[in-house]
Amino acid sequence: MKREINRYVLEFASNKKYQASILIVIIITMGSLNAIVDSLLHPDIALFDYEHIIVGGVTALVSTGIYLLSILYIRRLNEAKLTINALEKLLPICSYCRKIRKSDADPEEMASWQTIESYITEKTSSHFSHGICPECMVENFPEIFDHKAKKQSQ
């Protein structure tokens, strides 16, 4: 049930027609809320006096700002959700060189495969720096590792 509501809110927030209509309703309602309450509680006060216009305008501006910020927040959540969904899919990866096949590409063509680094950089805003882990250092550069070990033991 909660997921259905969240999905509905995200779809609603992405529809610009609904956003505009709700924004207009918020501006009108919040702008005249003070005047309406005062007219009900104090009928002797004029409906559109100077104070009601100022307070109503400020209330409408604040409400509009809060509404727009919530729309922006929901949009960012929706974008993050789409990014997560894209990254959670199964990736066709070469079991030897660890390259990833581009989506909708011919697996027989060389250009359809890309490195993990380029794939992640393309799909996210992440960048990579490279180093060598201790296991690979020992395996690939034993003379350097042995030299460091001897130097540290002295």
N, C-alpha and C positions, 0 to 999 in steps of 0.2 A: 504494500500500500504506500509506504513512504517513498519507494523508488518511483512509483507511478506519479506521485505528486512532484517529486524533484524533476522528473522528465517533463512533466507538464509546465512547470515553472521555467525550465530552460528553453523549451519550445516557445513559450509565451514571450519570454524576454528577447528572443531573436526576431520576433515579428514586429516590424516597424509601425504597422498600422495600429496595432494594439497599444504600442508604447505611446504613440502620439495621442490617441484618444484618452488613455489614462492620464497622461500629462495634462491635457486640457481639463479633465474632470478634477484633478487635484488642484490646479490653479484656481478654478472657479470656486470649488468647495472651500478650500483653505483661505482663499482671499475674502470670502464673504462669511466665513464661520463666526468671526467675532461680531459682525453686524447682526447676524441671525440670532445668536445667543442673546445679545443685548436687546434686540427687539422683542424677544420672548420674555426676558426677565425685567426689562425696563422699557415698556412701550412708550414712555414719554420722551425718550431720546430719539432723535432723528436717525433714520436708517443709514444714510450715507453722509454722516458728518465727517469732518476732517480726521478725527481720531480713528474712526473705523476704516477709513481708506488707508491710512498709514499702517496701522496694525495689520490689516488684511493683506496689504502689499508685502510687508515683511514676512508674514506667515506663509504667504504663497511662495515667495522666493526661497525661504528655508525648506519648505516642503518639496518644491521642485528640485532643489539641490540634492536633497536626500534621495529622492526618487531617481534622479539621473546617476548618482553615485551607485545606487543599488543595481541599476541596469548595467553600468560598466563592470561592476563586480561580477554579476551573473554572466556577462559575456566572457570575461576572463576565465571564469570557472568552466564555461563551456569549451573554450579553446584548450584549456589544460586537460579537460576530459578527452577531447579529440586527440590530443597529442599522446596521452597515456594509452588510449585505445590503439593508436597506430603503432606504438612501441611494444604493446603486449601481443601483437600478432606473431604467429610462428614465422620465423625467417628461414628461407632456404640458404644454408651455409655450407661451404665446401669443407669436407671433413679433413682435408689435407692442409690447404693454405689459409683457411678460415675467412675467405672472401664471401660476401653476401651477394646473392643474385638480386638484381633490381626487379621490382614488381613489374609484371606484364612484359618481361623480356625473354628472349630466346636463350635457354640455358646453354646452347651450343656455341653461342657467340662470345668471344673474349670480352667485348665491351659491355656485356650485360652483367658482369661481375665487378664488384667494388670492395675495397677494404672496409673492415669494420669501422675504422676511424672516419673514413669519408662518409659512410652511411650515417653514423651517429651525428656527425657535424652537419650533414644535409638535413636530417630530420629534427635536430634540436639546435640550441645555440651553444652547445658544448664544443670545446676545443681540446686537443690532446697535446701533452708533452710526453716524451718517451724517456725511459730509463731502463736499467737492467736489474732484474731481481737477483738476489743472492744465488738462487739455484741455477739460473741461466749463466751467471758469472762463473760459477764453478765449472759448469758443463762446457761452456764455450771459450772461456779464457782461464784455463787452469793455472797457467804460468803466472798470471797476474794475481790470482787469488792465493796461490802458494806463496808468492813473494810478500803479499800483505800479511798473511798468517805468520810467516817467519819474522817479519819486522815487528809485529805486535807482541810476539812471544819473547823478543829480546829485551 
